[in-house]
Amino acid sequence: MTAVLFTCAGQRVDIVSAFGRAGATTVATDLDPLAPALYHADRRALVPPVSDPGYVAALAALVAEHDVRLVVPLTDLDQEIVSAAREALEPALVLAPTPNVCRTMGDKYLAHAFFSEHGIPSPRTWLPDDVPGDARYPLLVKVREGFGSRHIYRADDPDELDFHLRSTPVESMVQERCLGEEFSIDVFCDVGGRCLNAIPRSMIQSKGGESIKGRSLADGELVEHGASVAETVGIVGPANVQCFREPDGSLPVTDVNPRFGGAFPLPLAAGSRYPELALALARGERPEPRLGEFREGIVMTRFFSDLCLVEDGNGGLVPFAEELPHPIAVEPGEA
């Protein structure tokens, strides 16, 4: 069985569990001992913060200890760090693009500049001091580096734009608001950057920047667009391409997140087999592209779940799976 190390595992129980079902031995890491994904993996380990000088060394030690063959960063927090540490993490394959791609896609203004330079349609975007007089309102003030739809503000006129630019606590850019319907395309590329599949989905509802309801779409134009964008950017492994279909038929791209998306369960249910493809890459195989091979009309609706833990007697925590210990608390007001 191929051992897979997940960094910043957090709440990504869906991804860790899917790799387990695909035949991997899962090793989850996080800073937080209460990160739920830790307790859905075959093995778990606490590691230093991503900013700690010993972070990569801690991951490398786990690679050696568990004979890890694939490293999968699950968030933007450490993706560039892990990508730059490929040699230190050998013989494991790091499922991420180059550090430069991670850095460029992580900065939304640099990403826009890349899109424009490489012929990928993108909404008109400016730095705060460069907004022209003919900008089409409403405009969006957006954080350059961030996630979860934090620090995004709508300005309906120049006065509101000035207010938001003065008030925002983060480095920002200004972007014209798209007028059409929004879509996400979950793609997966091999180590050479070939797109193996691209699965579009509608954005029925989002919360905190993550899609919680959506439907897989058999839309050939979006499939081809997602694959083309992924290959132009230089994606290795998973990515999520976010775009709009405008009234004029164009497909401007707003974001490319080079990792598994928040709505991972939807393309998985649609038949993406992305965990199996990742494991094949870790074994040195070269899967053939299967663009457009997935189930359309799969509807996802996400919900909160939970995990209860108890102390194991050795200073650690384990999933609660026994009868309640005695004595149990009495009802309020009872003796």
C-alpha positions in Angstrom: 0.0 0.0 0.0 1.3 3.5 -0.9 1.8 5.7 2.1 0.5 9.3 1.7 1.4 12.2 3.9 -1.2 15.0 4.2 0.0 18.3 5.5 -2.2 20.9 7.2 -4.9 18.2 7.3 -7.3 20.3 9.3 -10.9 19.4 8.6 -10.3 17.6 5.3 -11.7 14.3 6.5 -13.2 13.9 3.0 -9.9 13.9 1.2 -8.0 11.7 3.8 -10.8 9.2 3.8 -11.1 9.1 0.0 -7.4 8.2 -0.3 -7.8 5.5 2.3 -10.7 4.0 0.3 -8.5 4.1 -2.8 -5.9 1.9 -1.1 -3.5 4.3 0.5 -2.0 4.2 4.0 -2.9 7.7 5.2 -0.6 9.8 7.4 -2.2 13.1 8.5 -0.3 16.0 10.1 -1.4 19.2 11.7 -0.4 21.8 14.3 -3.8 21.4 16.1 -4.3 18.2 18.1 -8.1 18.7 17.6 -7.9 18.7 13.8 -10.6 16.2 12.8 -8.7 14.7 9.8 -6.0 13.4 12.1 -8.4 10.9 13.6 -9.6 9.6 10.2 -6.1 8.7 9.1 -4.2 5.4 9.6 -1.5 7.4 11.4 -1.3 10.9 12.7 1.4 13.3 13.9 1.6 16.8 15.3 4.1 19.1 13.6 5.4 22.6 14.2 3.8 25.7 12.6 4.5 26.1 8.9 6.6 29.2 9.7 8.9 27.2 12.1 12.4 26.5 10.7 11.9 22.9 11.7 8.7 22.3 9.7 10.2 20.7 6.7 12.5 18.6 8.8 9.5 17.3 10.7 7.8 16.3 7.5 11.0 14.7 6.2 11.2 12.6 9.3 7.7 11.3 8.8 8.4 10.5 5.2 11.3 8.3 6.4 9.4 6.8 9.3 6.4 5.7 7.3 8.1 5.1 3.9 5.9 7.8 2.4 5.6 7.9 -1.4 3.3 10.9 -1.9 3.0 14.2 -0.1 -0.3 16.1 -0.5 -0.5 19.7 0.9 -4.2 20.4 1.6 -4.2 24.2 2.1 -2.5 27.3 0.7 -0.7 27.7 4.1 2.3 25.5 3.3 2.0 24.6 -0.4 4.8 26.8 -1.6 7.0 25.6 1.3 6.4 22.0 0.6 6.8 22.5 -3.1 10.2 24.1 -2.5 11.2 21.2 -0.3 10.9 18.4 -2.9 14.5 17.2 -2.5 14.2 17.1 1.3 11.1 15.0 1.0 12.4 12.4 -1.4 11.7 9.7 -2.3 8.1 10.9 -1.9 6.5 12.7 -4.8 5.2 16.2 -3.8 1.7 16.6 -5.4 2.0 20.3 -6.1 3.3 22.6 -8.9 6.5 24.5 -8.8 7.0 27.1 -6.0 6.7 29.9 -8.6 3.3 28.6 -9.7 2.2 28.4 -6.1 3.4 31.9 -5.4 1.9 33.4 -8.5 -1.5 31.8 -8.1 -1.5 32.6 -4.4 -1.3 36.3 -5.2 -4.5 37.2 -7.0 -3.0 40.3 -8.7 0.1 38.3 -10.0 -2.4 35.6 -11.1 -4.4 38.2 -13.1 -1.2 39.5 -14.7 -0.2 35.9 -15.6 -3.6 35.2 -17.2 -3.4 38.4 -19.2 0.1 37.7 -20.4 -0.8 34.1 -21.5 -4.1 34.8 -23.3 -6.4 33.6 -20.5 -9.4 35.9 -20.2 -9.6 37.6 -16.8 -11.7 40.5 -15.3 -10.1 43.9 -15.6 -8.0 44.3 -12.5 -5.8 47.1 -11.1 -3.7 48.0 -8.1 -5.5 50.6 -5.8 -3.7 53.6 -7.3 -4.3 52.6 -10.9 -8.1 52.4 -11.2 -9.1 54.2 -14.4 -12.0 56.6 -14.8 -13.8 54.2 -17.1 -13.9 51.3 -14.7 -17.3 49.7 -14.7 -19.0 49.7 -11.3 -19.7 47.9 -9.1 -16.1 47.1 -8.4 -14.7 44.6 -5.9 -11.9 45.3 -3.5 -10.2 42.0 -3.0 -7.3 40.9 -0.8 -4.3 39.9 -2.9 -3.3 36.9 -0.8 -6.1 35.1 1.1 -8.8 32.5 1.1 -12.3 31.9 2.3 -13.7 35.1 0.7 -12.2 37.2 3.5 -11.6 40.9 2.9 -13.7 41.2 -0.2 -15.8 44.4 -0.4 -18.2 45.7 -3.1 -18.0 49.4 -4.2 -20.9 50.8 -6.1 -19.3 54.2 -6.8 -15.9 56.0 -6.4 -16.7 57.2 -2.9 -17.4 53.6 -1.7 -14.2 52.5 -3.5 -12.1 55.1 -1.6 -13.7 54.1 1.7 -13.0 50.4 1.3 -9.4 51.0 0.1 -8.8 53.2 3.2 -10.5 50.8 5.6 -9.2 47.3 4.5 -6.4 46.1 6.7 -4.8 43.9 4.0 -2.9 44.5 0.7 -5.6 44.6 -1.9 -6.4 45.0 -5.6 -9.5 46.2 -7.4 -11.4 44.1 -9.9 -14.5 44.5 -12.1 -17.4 42.4 -11.1 -18.3 39.7 -13.5 -21.9 39.7 -14.8 -22.5 36.1 -15.8 -22.9 32.8 -14.0 -20.0 31.4 -11.9 -18.6 27.9 -12.4 -15.8 25.9 -10.8 -13.8 23.3 -12.7 -11.9 20.7 -10.7 -8.9 19.5 -12.7 -6.1 17.0 -12.2 -2.7 17.0 -14.1 0.2 14.6 -14.2 3.8 15.5 -13.2 4.4 16.7 -16.8 1.4 19.1 -16.6 -0.9 17.2 -18.9 -4.5 17.6 -17.8 -6.0 14.2 -17.1 -9.5 15.3 -16.4 -11.5 18.5 -15.8 -15.0 18.3 -14.1 -17.1 21.5 -14.2 -19.7 22.2 -11.6 -22.3 24.8 -10.9 -22.1 27.0 -7.8 -25.6 26.6 -6.4 -24.6 28.0 -3.0 -21.3 29.0 -1.3 -20.5 29.9 2.3 -17.2 31.5 3.4 -15.8 31.1 -0.1 -16.5 27.4 -0.2 -19.1 25.7 -2.4 -21.6 23.8 -0.2 -24.1 23.0 -3.0 -23.4 22.3 -6.6 -24.0 20.0 -9.6 -21.6 18.3 -12.0 -22.1 19.6 -15.6 -21.4 17.9 -18.9 -20.3 21.2 -20.5 -17.6 20.5 -23.1 -16.6 24.2 -23.4 -15.9 24.3 -19.7 -14.0 21.0 -19.8 -11.8 22.3 -22.5 -11.4 25.7 -20.8 -10.4 24.1 -17.5 -7.9 21.8 -19.1 -6.3 24.6 -21.2 -6.0 26.9 -18.2 -4.5 24.2 -16.0 -1.9 23.3 -18.6 -1.0 26.9 -19.3 -0.6 27.6 -15.6 1.6 24.5 -15.1 -0.6 22.6 -12.6 0.8 19.4 -11.2 -1.9 17.3 -9.3 -5.2 18.9 -8.4 -6.4 22.5 -8.9 -9.7 24.4 -8.9 -10.3 26.8 -11.8 -13.0 29.5 -11.0 -14.5 31.3 -13.9 -17.7 33.0 -15.1 -19.6 32.7 -18.4 -20.2 36.3 -19.4 -23.1 37.6 -21.6 -20.7 37.9 -24.5 -19.7 34.2 -24.2 -16.3 34.8 -22.7 -15.0 32.7 -19.8 -12.9 35.1 -17.6 -10.9 33.3 -14.9 -10.9 34.8 -11.4 -8.8 32.2 -9.5 -6.8 29.1 -9.9 -6.2 27.3 -6.6 -3.5 24.6 -7.1 -4.9 22.1 -4.6 -8.0 20.0 -4.0 -11.0 22.3 -3.8 -13.4 22.6 -0.9 -16.1 20.8 -2.9 -13.8 17.8 -3.4 -16.7 15.3 -2.7 -18.6 16.4 -5.8 -16.0 15.5 -8.5 -15.2 12.4 -6.5 -18.8 11.2 -6.6 -18.9 12.2 -10.3 -16.2 9.6 -10.9 -13.0 11.7 -11.0 -10.9 8.9 -9.4 -8.4 11.7 -8.5 -7.1 9.8 -5.5 -6.4 6.7 -7.7 -4.7 9.0 -10.3 -2.5 10.5 -7.5 -1.5 7.1 -6.3 -0.6 6.0 -9.8 1.7 9.1 -10.2 3.3 8.1 -6.9 4.1 4.7 -8.4 5.7 6.3 -11.4 2.9 5.4 -13.8 1.7 7.6 -16.6 -2.1 7.6 -16.7 -3.8 8.6 -20.0 -6.1 11.7 -20.1 -9.8 11.0 -19.7 -11.2 14.4 -20.3 -15.0 14.5 -20.1 -15.3 11.0 -18.5 -17.4 11.6 -15.5 -21.1 11.5 -14.4 -23.1 14.6 -15.0 -26.0 15.7 -12.8 -24.4 14.7 -9.5 -25.7 17.1 -6.9 -23.7 17.8 -3.7 -25.0 19.4 -0.5 -22.5 19.6 2.3 -23.1 19.6 6.0 -21.4 19.8 9.4 -20.4 16.5 11.1 -18.5 15.9 14.4 -16.0 13.7 16.1 -15.8 13.0 19.9 -12.5 12.2 21.5 -11.3 10.9 24.9 -7.9 10.9 26.6 -6.0 7.7 26.0 -4.1 7.8 29.3 -0.8 8.7 27.7 -1.4 12.4 27.1 -3.0 11.8 23.7 -6.6 11.7 22.3 -8.4 8.9 20.6 -11.9 8.7 19.0 -14.6 7.9 21.5 -15.9 4.5 20.9 -16.7 3.0 24.3 -19.6 3.2 26.7 -19.8 6.4 28.7 -17.5 6.3 31.8 -19.1 6.3 35.2 -20.3 8.3 37.0 -22.0 10.4 34.4 -23.2 14.0 35.2 -26.6 14.3 36.8 -29.3 16.4 35.3 -29.2 20.1 36.4 -31.0 20.5 39.7 -30.7 16.9 40.8 -28.8 15.9 43.8 
